[in-house]
Amino acid sequence: ISSINIIVESSDMKLYHNVPEDYKLVILEDSDIVSLKASTVFGILRGLETLGQLLEFGWMDTSSSPMPINTGDGASGGIFCIRDIPLFISDAPSYPYRGLMIDTARHYLPLNLILDNLDVMEMNKMNVLHWHISDSQSFPYATSSFPELATKGAYHPKRIYTVKDVQTVIRAAYLRGIRVIPEIDLPGHTNAIAKSHPEVMSHCPNPSEPINPTVPETYNFVETIYKDLNDVFPDDYIHVGGDEVELSEKCWLNDTSIVEWMKLHNMNKTVELYEYFETRLLKIVANMHKIPIVWQEVFNLNLTIPPNTIIDVWKGFDTYTIQNATNKNFQVILSGCWYLDHLDCSWQKFYECDPRNFTGNTDLMIGGHASMWGEHVDSSNFISRVWPRASAAAERLWLGGNTNTTTSPAAKSIADRIHQFRCRMVLQGFAAGP
């Protein structure tokens, strides 16, 4: 190969949901020029990744290689090659949202690891990094307005992400065609916030999650947090959490000030208080012109939510929630199929999941994400536990369609291909697990 002829049809370099990622790759038998054409630069990135995966590494007999490429090291037989030419590839993703969720609250993940992981995501043609920044265990992000959230809420002063760190991740992700969507989970999963801002917490009797929806300090705090996120994260989407909020008598009904406030506002059930908080939170998000993503409980409890809200279905392949949400014209992303912290689940299990295997408006299923919750991973094993299991989810979200191993050519060949791809990741320097 002497050159790659690249044609980009659009000069628009903005990265957004549903940005075109289609490409056409042509390699002719009698030419030393590769032709790559795409609607956008992000399609070019996907096409270059495919071209890289067509290269076979190793010491080969050049006489048997259809298109040998000299490595330039001067060694006899040191080549890469591309087989099965001529090649005419026309490719595009089935889903616009193809993500990986990382959890930096349960275990801190070093900045260099997050950046390395972006490289692997690009190899897998994933385009969304869902960053679950904080949780009950820690709050490692030093926001502009509230750096004390991290200085008091992180595990250690050196286990903190600065605004500059976050900007580094966002820039590196953009260059790989990956959007970064932050999540500060509210109103539950917030015990780490209590360490620096007890005034916004429920008192049952000690400052504790969920945060207190009845005091004005809470909404001043929340609006400031989201303004900080809006200033740093450019994506149109933002994940607002909302899962596993304790609605029993364990907290809100044990805080006398909250009980009195509920009586004053004619509220009899804690779910009404939950809805009051979510309504105000989602109004803050709307005023910032962001599109909210919520965990499925916010929808399941019939809370009032804006029509552009995206429902993140995490409780397995919850057909009832998926069908109910799409029947009400909400867009849905699926994460319940691909919980990577379920260490007993193999890539084979993850590959079986077809997000559009439900009755209803399947066009409203816009994709999904594999989720690596942080209880069982840190810097020592993150890559090996995520990859190549997440590669199975990545292919399902790119390829779509039939997962039946007896009728689908892709499904028939996935076992060989994923093992080869795992070796390719290892050769690239990433410790993907066997």
JOTARA-V422964 format. One record per residue. N is the residue number from 1. RES is the residue in one small letter. OMEGA is omega as a letter, one per 30 degrees, with the letter a starting at -180 (* if undefined). NEAR is the number of other C-alpha atoms within 8 Angstrom. Layout:
n=N res=RES omega=OMEGA near=NEAR
n=N res=RES omega=OMEGA near=NEAR
This chain:
n=1 res=i omega=l near=8
n=2 res=s omega=a near=5
n=3 res=s omega=l near=7
n=4 res=i omega=l near=9
n=5 res=n omega=a near=8
n=6 res=i omega=l near=8
n=7 res=i omega=l near=7
n=8 res=v omega=a near=11
n=9 res=e omega=a near=8
n=10 res=s omega=l near=7
n=11 res=s omega=a near=7
n=12 res=d omega=a near=5
n=13 res=m omega=l near=6
n=14 res=k omega=l near=4
n=15 res=l omega=a near=9
n=16 res=y omega=l near=8
n=17 res=h omega=l near=7
n=18 res=n omega=l near=6
n=19 res=v omega=a near=9
n=20 res=p omega=l near=8
n=21 res=e omega=a near=13
n=22 res=d omega=l near=13
n=23 res=y omega=l near=15
n=24 res=k omega=a near=13
n=25 res=l omega=a near=14
n=26 res=v omega=l near=11
n=27 res=i omega=a near=12
n=28 res=l omega=a near=11
n=29 res=e omega=a near=6
n=30 res=d omega=a near=4
n=31 res=s omega=l near=7
n=32 res=d omega=l near=8
n=33 res=i omega=l near=11
n=34 res=v omega=l near=13
n=35 res=s omega=l near=11
n=36 res=l omega=a near=14
n=37 res=k omega=a near=12
n=38 res=a omega=l near=14
n=39 res=s omega=a near=12
n=40 res=t omega=l near=16
n=41 res=v omega=a near=11
n=42 res=f omega=l near=11
n=43 res=g omega=l near=13
n=44 res=i omega=l near=15
n=45 res=l omega=a near=10
n=46 res=r omega=l near=12
n=47 res=g omega=l near=12
n=48 res=l omega=l near=8
n=49 res=e omega=l near=11
n=50 res=t omega=l near=8
n=51 res=l omega=l near=9
n=52 res=g omega=a near=7
n=53 res=q omega=l near=7
n=54 res=l omega=l near=8
n=55 res=l omega=l near=9
n=56 res=e omega=a near=8
n=57 res=f omega=l near=7
n=58 res=g omega=a near=7
n=59 res=w omega=a near=8
n=60 res=m omega=l near=10
n=61 res=d omega=a near=7
n=62 res=t omega=a near=8
n=63 res=s omega=a near=5
n=64 res=s omega=a near=6
n=65 res=s omega=a near=11
n=66 res=p omega=l near=10
n=67 res=m omega=a near=9
n=68 res=p omega=l near=10
n=69 res=i omega=a near=8
n=70 res=n omega=l near=8
n=71 res=t omega=l near=8
n=72 res=g omega=a near=5
n=73 res=d omega=l near=6
n=74 res=g omega=a near=6
n=75 res=a omega=a near=6
n=76 res=s omega=l near=4
n=77 res=g omega=l near=8
n=78 res=g omega=a near=12
n=79 res=i omega=l near=13
n=80 res=f omega=l near=14
n=81 res=c omega=l near=12
n=82 res=i omega=a near=12
n=83 res=r omega=l near=8
n=84 res=d omega=l near=6
n=85 res=i omega=g near=10
n=86 res=p omega=l near=8
n=87 res=l omega=l near=9
n=88 res=f omega=a near=8
n=89 res=i omega=l near=7
n=90 res=s omega=a near=8
n=91 res=d omega=l near=7
n=92 res=a omega=a near=8
n=93 res=p omega=l near=11
n=94 res=s omega=a near=8
n=95 res=y omega=l near=10
n=96 res=p omega=a near=10
n=97 res=y omega=a near=14
n=98 res=r omega=a near=14
n=99 res=g omega=l near=13
n=100 res=l omega=l near=14
n=101 res=m omega=l near=13
n=102 res=i omega=a near=12
n=103 res=d omega=a near=13
n=104 res=t omega=l near=13
n=105 res=a omega=a near=15
n=106 res=r omega=l near=11
n=107 res=h omega=l near=10
n=108 res=y omega=l near=11
n=109 res=l omega=a near=9
n=110 res=p omega=a near=8
n=111 res=l omega=a near=9
n=112 res=n omega=l near=6
n=113 res=l omega=l near=9
n=114 res=i omega=l near=10
n=115 res=l omega=l near=10
n=116 res=d omega=a near=8
n=117 res=n omega=l near=9
n=118 res=l omega=l near=12
n=119 res=d omega=l near=9
n=120 res=v omega=l near=10
n=121 res=m omega=l near=11
n=122 res=e omega=l near=13
n=123 res=m omega=a near=8
n=124 res=n omega=l near=9
n=125 res=k omega=l near=10
n=126 res=m omega=a near=12
n=127 res=n omega=l near=12
n=128 res=v omega=l near=12
n=129 res=l omega=l near=12
n=130 res=h omega=a near=12
n=131 res=w omega=l near=12
n=132 res=h omega=a near=14
n=133 res=i omega=a near=13
n=134 res=s omega=l near=17
n=135 res=d omega=a near=15
n=136 res=s omega=a near=11
n=137 res=q omega=a near=9
n=138 res=s omega=l near=14
n=139 res=f omega=a near=15
n=140 res=p omega=a near=18
n=141 res=y omega=l near=14
n=142 res=a omega=a near=14
n=143 res=t omega=a near=13
n=144 res=s omega=a near=7
n=145 res=s omega=a near=7
n=146 res=f omega=l near=8
n=147 res=p omega=a near=10
n=148 res=e omega=l near=9
n=149 res=l omega=l near=18
n=150 res=a omega=a near=15
n=151 res=t omega=l near=12
n=152 res=k omega=a near=8
n=153 res=g omega=l near=14
n=154 res=a omega=l near=15
n=155 res=y omega=a near=8
n=156 res=h omega=l near=7
n=157 res=p omega=l near=8
n=158 res=k omega=l near=4
n=159 res=r omega=a near=10
n=160 res=i omega=l near=12
n=161 res=y omega=l near=11
n=162 res=t omega=l near=9
n=163 res=v omega=l near=11
n=164 res=k omega=l near=7
n=165 res=d omega=a near=9
n=166 res=v omega=l near=10
n=167 res=q omega=l near=10
n=168 res=t omega=l near=8
n=169 res=v omega=a near=11
n=170 res=i omega=l near=11
n=171 res=r omega=l near=8
n=172 res=a omega=l near=10
n=173 res=a omega=l near=12
n=174 res=y omega=a near=10
n=175 res=l omega=l near=7
n=176 res=r omega=l near=11
n=177 res=g omega=a near=11
n=178 res=i omega=l near=14
n=179 res=r omega=l near=13
n=180 res=v omega=a near=12
n=181 res=i omega=a near=13
n=182 res=p omega=l near=12
n=183 res=e omega=l near=13
n=184 res=i omega=a near=11
n=185 res=d omega=l near=15
n=186 res=l omega=g near=12
n=187 res=p omega=l near=12
n=188 res=g omega=l near=13
n=189 res=h omega=a near=12
n=190 res=t omega=a near=16
n=191 res=n omega=l near=13
n=192 res=a omega=l near=15
n=193 res=i omega=a near=12
n=194 res=a omega=a near=14
n=195 res=k omega=a near=10
n=196 res=s omega=a near=10
n=197 res=h omega=l near=9
n=198 res=p omega=a near=9
n=199 res=e omega=a near=7
n=200 res=v omega=a near=12
n=201 res=m omega=l near=14
n=202 res=s omega=l near=15
n=203 res=h omega=a near=11
n=204 res=c omega=f near=11
n=205 res=p omega=a near=6
n=206 res=n omega=l near=6
n=207 res=p omega=a near=10
n=208 res=s omega=l near=13
n=209 res=e omega=f near=13
n=210 res=p omega=l near=16
n=211 res=i omega=a near=13
n=212 res=n omega=a near=11
n=213 res=p omega=a near=10
n=214 res=t omega=a near=7
n=215 res=v omega=a near=8
n=216 res=p omega=l near=6
n=217 res=e omega=a near=8
n=218 res=t omega=a near=14
n=219 res=y omega=l near=11
n=220 res=n omega=l near=8
n=221 res=f omega=a near=9
n=222 res=v omega=a near=9
n=223 res=e omega=l near=10
n=224 res=t omega=l near=9
n=225 res=i omega=a near=11
n=226 res=y omega=l near=10
n=227 res=k omega=l near=9
n=228 res=d omega=l near=11
n=229 res=l omega=a near=10
n=230 res=n omega=a near=9
n=231 res=d omega=a near=7
n=232 res=v omega=a near=9
n=233 res=f omega=a near=11
n=234 res=p omega=a near=6
n=235 res=d omega=a near=9
n=236 res=d omega=a near=9
n=237 res=y omega=l near=9
n=238 res=i omega=a near=12
n=239 res=h omega=a near=12
n=240 res=v omega=l near=12
n=241 res=g omega=l near=12
n=242 res=g omega=a near=14
n=243 res=d omega=l near=12
n=244 res=e omega=l near=7
n=245 res=v omega=a near=9
n=246 res=e omega=a near=8
n=247 res=l omega=l near=9
n=248 res=s omega=a near=8
n=249 res=e omega=a near=7
n=250 res=k omega=a near=9
n=251 res=c omega=a near=15
n=252 res=w omega=a near=16
n=253 res=l omega=l near=11
n=254 res=n omega=l near=11
n=255 res=d omega=a near=12
n=256 res=t omega=l near=7
n=257 res=s omega=l near=6
n=258 res=i omega=l near=12
n=259 res=v omega=l near=11
n=260 res=e omega=l near=8
n=261 res=w omega=l near=9
n=262 res=m omega=l near=11
n=263 res=k omega=a near=9
n=264 res=l omega=a near=7
n=265 res=h omega=l near=6
n=266 res=n omega=l near=6
n=267 res=m omega=a near=10
n=268 res=n omega=a near=7
n=269 res=k omega=a near=6
n=270 res=t omega=l near=11
n=271 res=v omega=l near=8
n=272 res=e omega=l near=9
n=273 res=l omega=l near=11
n=274 res=y omega=l near=9
n=275 res=e omega=l near=10
n=276 res=y omega=l near=9
n=277 res=f omega=a near=10
n=278 res=e omega=l near=11
n=279 res=t omega=l near=10
n=280 res=r omega=l near=9
n=281 res=l omega=a near=11
n=282 res=l omega=l near=11
n=283 res=k omega=l near=8
n=284 res=i omega=l near=10
n=285 res=v omega=a near=12
n=286 res=a omega=l near=9
n=287 res=n omega=l near=7
n=288 res=m omega=l near=8
n=289 res=h omega=l near=7
n=290 res=k omega=l near=10
n=291 res=i omega=a near=12
n=292 res=p omega=l near=13
n=293 res=i omega=a near=13
n=294 res=v omega=l near=16
n=295 res=w omega=a near=14
n=296 res=q omega=a near=12
n=297 res=e omega=a near=10
n=298 res=v omega=l near=11
n=299 res=f omega=a near=12
n=300 res=n omega=a near=8
n=301 res=l omega=l near=7
n=302 res=n omega=l near=6
n=303 res=l omega=l near=9
n=304 res=t omega=a near=6
n=305 res=i omega=l near=9
n=306 res=p omega=a near=6
n=307 res=p omega=l near=6
n=308 res=n omega=l near=8
n=309 res=t omega=l near=12
n=310 res=i omega=a near=12
n=311 res=i omega=l near=14
n=312 res=d omega=a near=13
n=313 res=v omega=a near=16
n=314 res=w omega=a near=12
n=315 res=k omega=a near=7
n=316 res=g omega=l near=8
n=317 res=f omega=a near=9
n=318 res=d omega=a near=10
n=319 res=t omega=a near=7
n=320 res=y omega=a near=6
n=321 res=t omega=l near=10
n=322 res=i omega=a near=11
n=323 res=q omega=a near=11
n=324 res=n omega=a near=8
n=325 res=a omega=a near=13
n=326 res=t omega=l near=15
n=327 res=n omega=l near=9
n=328 res=k omega=l near=6
n=329 res=n omega=l near=8
n=330 res=f omega=l near=13
n=331 res=q omega=a near=13
n=332 res=v omega=l near=15
n=333 res=i omega=a near=14
n=334 res=l omega=l near=14
n=335 res=s omega=a near=15
n=336 res=g omega=l near=11
n=337 res=c omega=a near=11
n=338 res=w omega=l near=11
n=339 res=y omega=a near=11
n=340 res=l omega=l near=14
n=341 res=d omega=l near=10
n=342 res=h omega=a near=6
n=343 res=l omega=l near=6
n=344 res=d omega=a near=4
n=345 res=c omega=a near=9
n=346 res=s omega=l near=8
n=347 res=w omega=l near=11
n=348 res=q omega=l near=8
n=349 res=k omega=a near=8
n=350 res=f omega=a near=14
n=351 res=y omega=a near=12
n=352 res=e omega=a near=8
n=353 res=c omega=l near=9
n=354 res=d omega=a near=11
n=355 res=p omega=a near=9
n=356 res=r omega=l near=6
n=357 res=n omega=l near=5
n=358 res=f omega=l near=9
n=359 res=t omega=a near=6
n=360 res=g omega=a near=7
n=361 res=n omega=a near=8
n=362 res=t omega=l near=9
n=363 res=d omega=a near=5
n=364 res=l omega=l near=10
n=365 res=m omega=a near=13
n=366 res=i omega=l near=11
n=367 res=g omega=a near=13
n=368 res=g omega=l near=13
n=369 res=h omega=l near=14
n=370 res=a omega=a near=14
n=371 res=s omega=l near=12
n=372 res=m omega=l near=12
n=373 res=w omega=a near=13
n=374 res=g omega=a near=13
n=375 res=e omega=a near=7
n=376 res=h omega=l near=6
n=377 res=v omega=l near=11
n=378 res=d omega=a near=10
n=379 res=s omega=a near=9
n=380 res=s omega=a near=5
n=381 res=n omega=a near=8
n=382 res=f omega=a near=9
n=383 res=i omega=a near=11
n=384 res=s omega=l near=11
n=385 res=r omega=l near=12
n=386 res=v omega=a near=11
n=387 res=w omega=g near=11
n=388 res=p omega=a near=14
n=389 res=r omega=l near=12
n=390 res=a omega=l near=14
n=391 res=s omega=l near=11
n=392 res=a omega=l near=13
n=393 res=a omega=a near=13
n=394 res=a omega=l near=13
n=395 res=e omega=l near=11
n=396 res=r omega=a near=12
n=397 res=l omega=l near=14
n=398 res=w omega=a near=12
n=399 res=l omega=a near=8
n=400 res=g omega=l near=11
n=401 res=g omega=a near=6
n=402 res=n omega=l near=8
n=403 res=t omega=a near=11
n=404 res=n omega=a near=9
n=405 res=t omega=l near=9
n=406 res=t omega=a near=6
n=407 res=t omega=a near=8
n=408 res=s omega=l near=10
n=409 res=p omega=l near=7
n=410 res=a omega=l near=8
n=411 res=a omega=l near=12
n=412 res=k omega=a near=11
n=413 res=s omega=a near=8
n=414 res=i omega=a near=8
n=415 res=a omega=l near=7
n=416 res=d omega=a near=7
n=417 res=r omega=a near=8
n=418 res=i omega=l near=11
n=419 res=h omega=l near=9
n=420 res=q omega=a near=8
n=421 res=f omega=l near=8
n=422 res=r omega=l near=13
n=423 res=c omega=l near=9
n=424 res=r omega=l near=8
n=425 res=m omega=l near=12
n=426 res=v omega=l near=10
n=427 res=l omega=l near=7
n=428 res=q omega=l near=6
n=429 res=g omega=a near=6
n=430 res=f omega=a near=9
n=431 res=a omega=l near=8
n=432 res=a omega=a near=14
n=433 res=g omega=l near=9
n=434 res=p omega=* near=6
